[in-house]
């Protein structure tokens, strides 16, 4: 690997989270086999891909167990595990803390505790057992994040409601994650999250999912069908120009060029999506980004390191 990198989308599995996946999903959360993991997994991948710093976070399914007290306990366990890794490897590992959504008081307390443990920011699921980002019940949590000028990485979940007879043999991360990211961002848009809580810096995963393809439809056609919407409620172009995007997954050759037509290139961040993306695939995808002729060397430097370094200093 030629370029040094900062990774904003790398996952970890704490002992408590592994137990949760085994107990509730038979080690097949969102249709994906639970990977083997220890912190050495992260450190080994970092070495192979030339990643100088990784911000680790919990993946999907979200930590909502379906019951309040156990959800709060699991949130505490995964955050304490990540904070310990950060303490042990301060020059290599940061973390996005998880929140026990949709429980408001507990989530606000978790924000305070994570910041005291030097969390880089927070990870929020697109939906927590069907309660989507943008839901007004979560507004107090958004206000606390806004008050703290938080960095928030979104992460897709399987849809809150889905028909099991449709694409039931295609694992949710392949297409449903893209749809749910798009669904959540548009729900946030129509409910004023980006305008009411302007201090939160959001990272939208997987090169914006389907947003680059539907942004023009949302911006220019929505009000013709629903004239009651305000300009702010359809201003997806404004949102996309101000938020951050990671490049987790297969973003070349189509997706990343489409996204770059709509966003500020200083807001693109490298992402490996390990260990759910196997290491050979991580290496292949990183090599594609390093060697593609679709991006200039200056753009590659921005994606791999410069943008992330600037963001971490804010």
Secondary structure as UniProt FT lines:
FT   STRAND          5..11
FT   HELIX           15..25
FT   TURN            26..27
FT   HELIX           29..31
FT   HELIX           39..49
FT   STRAND          51..57
FT   HELIX           68..88
FT   TURN            89..92
FT   STRAND          93..98
FT   TURN            101..102
FT   HELIX           104..116
FT   TURN            117..118
FT   STRAND          121..125
FT   STRAND          127..128
FT   TURN            129..130
FT   STRAND          131..132
FT   TURN            133..134
FT   HELIX           136..138
FT   HELIX           139..147
FT   TURN            148..149
FT   STRAND          151..155
FT   TURN            164..165
FT   TURN            168..169
FT   TURN            172..175
FT   HELIX           176..190
FT   TURN            191..192
FT   HELIX           193..196
FT   TURN            197..199
FT   STRAND          201..204
FT   HELIX           206..208
FT   TURN            209..210
FT   HELIX           211..225
FT   TURN            227..228
FT   HELIX           232..234
FT   HELIX           236..242
FT   STRAND          244..246
FT   TURN            252..254
FT   HELIX           255..260
FT   TURN            261..262
FT   HELIX           265..267
FT   STRAND          268..269
FT   TURN            274..276
FT   HELIX           279..291
FT   TURN            293..294
FT   HELIX           297..301
FT   HELIX           302..306
FT   HELIX           307..313
//
